[in-house]
Amino acid sequence: MKTNLKQLATGLAGGLTLMLSSSLLLAAPPVSEIIEKANQASYYAGQDGRSEARMRIEDSRGRTQTRQFTVLRQNVEGSDRQNYLVVFSRPSEYRNTVFLVHKNPSADDDRWLYLPDMDLVRRIAPGDKRTSFVGAHIFYEDISGRNLNDDNHELLEETEDQYVLKSTPKDAGSVEFASFQTWIDKETFLPVRIEYTDSSGEVYRIMENANIEEVDGYPTPMMMRVQDLNSGGNTVVQFRGVSYDLGIPDSAFTERSLRNPPSEWLDRR
């Protein structure tokens, strides 16, 4: 009897040790690591990248507008800085409008917008990052990403497939939201859904990434949707012609490209 009890106790102890070991192995990584991996997956795939985008803007009455543009992106070697060039081709009133970003996560980004009808280069102030991008429900900040250090992050939930994080701005007066929750796919670390809440705790804005495909070895969302629940409008962006590690030169991301975009990198068909 004593032997049986001893064997049972040993078995239970061994099983408990195995369970504890398994739980430690399956424990979620630190929040900072999840956020950093999600940021890398979303904005830093490859050394550079190019994609064509078709944007459809719909208001609460079902009226639609479209925009078509090409995005060039370059990671600045040895740093977390990046360069973006967005060149519009359609509709005619937006043709040759150009958006240039020199992204600097440790300081304010440098952003410019070229308006061809007025032959005017306009500097976008840091405070304008969360305003509409060419009339869409997408913000300037959505294009090149938000500084990870601007928010406090916490892990709310872990499911079999996703991490759910809550982020709260450190400077509440600098943004229009009180917090946002992000659903991050465990396999790709791509954020698949972001919900922004206002000061009353109501969700008023939703971003989604979908139709994820592997392109040149990098998981890539081929569709982005932004819903404004207050206005009832939404914007959908479909991506095509995505490619990475092209060797796009530094010269493509200078102020000169605002008036003279690098055609050899924009038209790759």
Buried (B, 14 or more C-beta within 10 A) or exposed (E): EEEEEEEEEEEEEEEEEEEEEEEEEEEEEEBEEBBBBBBEBBBBBBBBBBBBBBBBBBBEEEEEBEBBBBBBBBBBEEEBBBBBBBBBBEEEEBBBBBBBBBBBBEEEBBBBBBBBEEEEBEEBEEEBBBEBBBEBBBBBBBBBBBBBEBBEBEBEEBEEEBBBBBBBBEEEEEBEBBBBBBBBBEEBBBBBBBBBBBEEEEBBBBBBBEEBEEBEEBBBBBEBBBBBBEEEBBBBBBBEEBBBEBEBEEEBBBEEBBEEBBEEBBEEE
